[in-house]
Amino acid sequence: MGLEFLARVRTTSMIAVAFAAIFVVTYVSPAWAGAFVLGALWSLLNLVALEKIVVGLTTPRQDSAAMLRRAGGGAALLFALLAVGAVLLSRLDPVALLVGFGVPFAIIILKALSLVLVSSAFWRRLTAPSGRTLGMLAACVLLVWAARPLIARAQEGGHGAGTETHPSGSGVTELPTFITLIENGLGADHPVSHFLHTWENVIFSLLVAAILIVVTGLALRRPTTGVPGRFQNAVEMVMEQLHDFFVGILGPTHGPRYVPYLGTLFLYIIMMNLFGLIPFMKSATSSLNITAALGLTTFAYVQFEGIRNLGIVGYLDHLAGNPRSVIQWGMVPLMLPIHVLGELAKPISLSCRLFGNIFGEDMLLVAFMGLGVSILAFTHLPFGIPLHWPLFIGLALLSSTLQALIFSVLSSIYFLLMLPHEHEAEAHH
Amino acid sequence: MGHPPEKPEPFEGIRTAGMLAMIPLLLIIAPLLGAYIGRWLDGRFGTTPWLLIVGLVLGFAAAGREIYSIYQRVQSDEERKKKRAP
């Protein structure tokens, strides 16, 4: 049993805790589930700290300074965890915390037992003839079947709060997010719940923006002009592709100026679209408010660039349809509203297209998830058959990427239509 | 980064496709927007349904004008491509 055993214990514990938390949310309460998960996290970090101390003290061929640094880091983490544990015990349900805390230890014991059992002669004798294995499996299934009344009793005694967030309900049109869970925990009348519910889409869009800022910031923390690290290389590759793409559309004269805006727009939209595929998250672009804000930003930037390139007089001349003759001047009262309408229609068409596609995609996922849950509704278990997987998830991935691409390409086309023609600009120089 | 002028641009196809893809939505959104603004003005000035009709007509005209400018742009791109071809 080496360090890889502990790594396996960590992975198994995390999966087991996540799975158990679904049951606890459904049958006990969200607060209890939160305490249970925190307890398990506390225990896992504790194990990591212990592992650091042991590895630090027992690794051969290292100087004493490195040994002390490692062991000291582990000990500091242990002390910090003790303090956090004390705070958690005073604030949360101690039983739930202790049950969560015990999960990794239970997994260690079960794993050790299973290792002993699987390598024993008794197990080999038991599982060698395939008929006997099948018989054992059948016995297990019968045991679960016999335990049904217990499950039913748990269902009767269970808390109803968790099921409200379940997508199987006929009135539910959205998947539950972590904000829904917080709302359930605090109650719908709590001012924090009200605030979170009102600003849900903005919170998710800001979360995506924060992730983008952190990732870019980390990639640029120690930039090198030599051979870059893996992370810097990946980010640079994305930037280069986006640069080439938008310069390819806008041309080498005007293109580089708009790459930062259009590239950010693409990454921001694709991240927001894909965020809806992560459990307990939501696509902020499934709200018309967010897509309209994106469309308006593009509109404002395009108009600003129009004024910057043409000057105020040139811009008004452009809006009036470049009148040069008396007849054309006579047409200005007609051409001006036509031109303004045309300009206004562009951001609206952008926002509507993105909102419609992402909203539709989310609805499709909700419908199929709901169907998957209702198929197994008779079992009263808090999960269902993942009918949305992999066809609709694949479709959503494709559509999310495509819509982000379409939005940014059309935005670049709006810039293109406002800018003077590339060869005209070249002729001026 | 050099800019050889005679080299074919790699994303020219996407640019043309993007410009042409704008046409259907512009055809829907521009008249709707015109009608909506017209209806709002009707409500303010009590001229129902005249400004709505004017808005709708202007919306169609705006869509037509935008499509014409897109078409011109696409055509001039095509001509440039033809000139560049040997």
Interface residues (C-beta under 8 A of the other chain):
Chain A: D244 F245 G248 I249 G251 P252 T253 L334 P337 I338 H339 L341 G342 L344 A345 K346 I348 S349 C352 R353 I406 V409 L410 S412 I413 L416 L417 H421 H423 E426
Chain B: M1 H3 P5 E9 P10 F11 E12 I14 R15 G18 M19 A21 M22 L25 L26 I28 I29 A30 L33 G34 I37 L58 G59 A61 A62 A63 R65 E66 S69 I70 R73 S76 R80
